[in-house]
Amino acid sequence: MRHFLDFEKPVAELETKIEELRKMSEAGGLNIADEVSKLTEKADRQLRTTYAKLTAWQKTQVARHPQRPKATDYIRALIADWTPLAGDRAFAEDAAILSGIGRFRGRSVMVLATEKGWDTESRVAHNFGMVRPEGYRKARRLMKLAGRFGLPILTFVDTAGAFPGIDAEARGQAEAIARSIEACVEASVPMVATIIGEGGSGGAIAIAAGDAVLMMEHSIYALISPEGCAAILWKDASNATIAAEALKLTAEDLKRLKLIDCVVPEPLGGAHRDPQAAIAAVGDAVQAALTPLLALDTAALRARRREKYLEMGRETIT
């Protein structure tokens, strides 16, 4: 059953009516194809109109849609011969980050991805995609391993942020994030990061500071969630809609500010309406971003990456 967001109510009503008519036709042998066709066209127009003018808060809701494809879906569809790799070799395995080696369109790669989970059991198992220090230390270990064997790094990001628990802070959460970002910047192989849903805070940047950063059309990427921002500024999380606009967290905003490199178009109505098409589009975008990077040597990659991040914000500051 499709889950509709609050602002999709007009579309939901039309699609519910279409489904009712189809059931009536099947049960009574009625020929109502013309009526269904008209309603389908009307629903498509309504959906197109709605998604053509989404606010930043509505984009946030789409990015968090419970039926949106998760990291596991991308790995299954895009990575062949998947071999999971686990553990930080210091404390524990962190299931919030999926990691391993596989083949992306015939090329061996290292993959790191934050997994939120798709039902209650899996969300708890993956800690809702909120990574602990051992997860970032695992990511750092595997980025170094990728460099040793010349494997390009692909990351898929979907997290509200790093885990904020006392145990994570006690084990050096901030240091682990900083070291993971350092590993991204210092990587000796090409790195392509894709924000597939929610890119929250340093927890996302820790595995997204790559040579190319892609964002899906209805994903978000910000230093804090709209609710967290509102709670700090106004002591009231209900002002999240205002905060979302101010944060400039949409793919279009970030592309305009030159903080990301590419916006990957989604199917009409979001990736959750046609997961296969959305995942295929991401695969094509990753391939397009990775191909020119493969021609660069380590020194050129590092110099290019360094300049990329030093350049961010320079125009705004001046």
N, C-alpha and C positions, 0 to 999 in steps of 0.2 A: 504494500500500500504506500502510495506516495505521500510524503510529508510536505505540507504547505507552510510557508512562512506567513507571518501576519499580513504583510503588504501584498501577498499573492491571493488574497481572498477572492477578488473578482475572477481570476483565472480558475481558482478552485471550484467556484460555483458552476462555471461553464463546463469544466471537465467532469464534474460530478453528474451534471445533467446529461452529458454525452454518454457516460457509462450507464446511466439509468435507461436511456433510450436503447442502447445496444442490448441490454439485458431483456428489455421488453420485446425487442425484435426477435431475439433468440427463443424466448418463451412462447410468443404468440404468432410467430411467422409473419410479422408485419414488415412491410417494406418502407423503412424510414431512412433510407440511405441519403436522400437529398437533405433532410433535416439535420442528420448527423454531420454531413459535409459542411453545411452552413455554420453550424455551431463550432465545428473544428476550426474552420477558417477564422471565426470570430475569436476563439480562444487563442489561436496563434497570433492574431493581431494584438490582442490584449497583452499577451505575454511579451511580445516584441516592444510594445509601448512601455510596459512596466520596466523592463530591463534596460531600456534606452535612457532612463533617467533615474537610476538608482542613486540614493544618497550614500555617503560614506558609512553611515550606520547600517543601512540595508546591505551594503557590500560585506560588512562585517558579519551579518547574519548569514549571508550566502556562504561565506568562507567557512563558517562553523556548521553548515548544514549537516545533520546527522547521516544523511545518505550520500554525502560527497565522497568520491573515491579516496581511500586512505593509502598510506605508503605501501602497505602490503599489496594492494591492487596494482600499483605501479611496478613494483618489483616482479610480481607474477607475470605481468603483461610485457614488460620491456627487457627483463634480465633473464637470459637463458643460463642453464647449468649453474644455478644459484647454490653457493656453498656458504652457509652462515659461519661467521667468526665471532667469538664471544670473549668477554672478560677484559678487565683492564690490567691484569697480571699484578694487582696490588691489593684489591679489596673484594670486588664482586662483579657479577654480570648485571647490566642494566637493560632491562627489556624495553625501556622507552626508546632506545635507539636500536634499530635493526641494522646489522652490518654484515658484510660478506663480500665475496668475490664472485663474479659471474661474467657473462658475455652480453654486451650491448651491441646489437646489430653486427655480431661477428668479432667484436673487439673485446679483449679482456679488460675489466674495469673493477675498481673498488667502489662499493656502494655504502653510503651511510644515510639513514632515513629515520626521522622521528615518527613514531606510530602512536596515534591516539587510541586506537581500538574502535570496534564497530558495534559492540553490545556491552552490557554491564560487565560480564565476566572478562572480556578482552580488555576493556578500558581499565579495569582494576589491575589486570596482569601487566599492562603497559604503562601503568601510573598516569593514564590520561595524556601520554606524550610529554610529561614533565620530567626532564632528565636530571639525574643526580650526578655528583662529581665523578663517580666511577664511569658513568656513561660518556662524559666528555674526555676522560682519560683513556677510555677505550677508543674513542674517535681519534684522539691524538696518536695513539699507538698504531692504529691502522692507516692513518695518513702517512706516517713514516714508513710503514710496511709497503704501502703503495709506491712510495718513492724508490724504495730499494729494488722493487721488481718492475718499475716503469709502467705502473698501471694508472691510467687517468682516474680521477676521483669524481663520482657523481653523487650529489646529495639531494634528498627530497625532504623539504621542511614543512612540518605541520605541528606546531606546538604553541600553547598559550604562553610558554616561558619555562625557564628552568624551575625545578622543584624548590619551593621556598621553605621547606621544613627545617627544624632545628638540627636534625641529624645531617642534612645536606650542608648546612652552614658549618657545622662542627668538623666536617671532613673537607672543608676548603672549596666551597662551591665557586666563589668569585675567582679564586686562583685557577681552578680547573677550566672555567670558561675562558679566562684570559689566555691560558696556555693552548687551548683548542683553537682560538682565533689566531694565535701566533703560528700554530702548525699549518693553518690554512694559508696564511700569508707567505710562509716560508716553504710551502710544498714545492718539490722539485718536478712535479708532473702537472699537467693541465687539470683544472678543477672547475666543474660546472655545477652550480647550485640552482635548485628550482623550488620556489615557494608554491606549494600545491594547495594550501589552505590558509592556515593562520601562521604568521611568522612573528612570534612574540619575543621582544626584548633580546638580551644577550643570549638567552637560551636558543634563539634561532640563529643569531649572528655567529655563534660558536662553530657552526658547521656550514655557514653560508658565505663566508668571506672568500669567494672564489674568483677565478679569472672572468667568468661570466655569471651573472645573477639573473635568472629568469623568474617571472611571476605570472601565474595564471590570471586571466582577466578579472576574476572575482575573488582573488585572494587578497590578503592584507599583510602588511609588514610594518611594524612600528616598535619603538623602544619601550612601550608600555601598552596595556590594553586600554580601550576607551573607558571601561569601568574603573580601572585602577587610576587613570589620569583624573577622572571626575572626582573620585574619592579623595585624592590628594589636593586638588585645586579648590573644590567646592564642598568637600566633606559630604558629598552626596553622589552615590553611584548612578542615580537616576539621570544625571546630566551627561550620561555616556554619549548621547546623540551629538551634543555640542562638542564634546571632546574628540569624537571620531572625525568631525570636520576639521578641527584645528590640528590634529595629528598628521594630516596629509598621508594617510596610510594606504590609500588605494594604489593599484598598479599604475594607473594613469598619472596620478600625482607624482609617484616616485620616478617614473620614466621621465616626466617633464623636469624634475629636479636632478636628473642624471645620477640617481642613486641605484638604479637597476639598469640592465642592458636590453631587456626584451619583455614584451607583454605577449603571452600566449593566449590567443582567442579561445573562448569556451563555446560549447554548443548553446543555442538559444535557451535561456532559462537556467543556465549553470551546468557545471560538470556532472551534477547528480542526475540530470535528465538523460544524459547519454554518456556514461562513463567510458565506454570503449572509444568513442570519438575524441573525448577529452584527453585520454591517456595517449592515444595515437598522436595527437597534436603536440603534446609535451615531448614525446619521443622524437618527432621531427625537429622541434625547436632545439632540443638538446644536441641532436646530431649536427644541426647547422652551427651551433655555438662551439661544439667540440672540434670539428674538422679543422678550422684554421689554427687552433691552438696546438694541434699535434705537430705542426711544422716548426714550432719554436723550441729552442733548447732551454735548459734549465735557467741559465743566466738571463736570457731574454724574457722568460716567463716571470721570474721574480722581479725583474726591473719593471716590466709592464704592470704587474700586479701592484707593486709598491706605488707607482705613479698614479694608478687608478684610484687608490684609496686616499692618497695625499691630495688629489685633485678635488675630491668631494667637498662641497661647501665653499670652495675658494671663490667662485663668482659671487656667491651670496655675501660672503664676508667683505669682499672688496666693494 
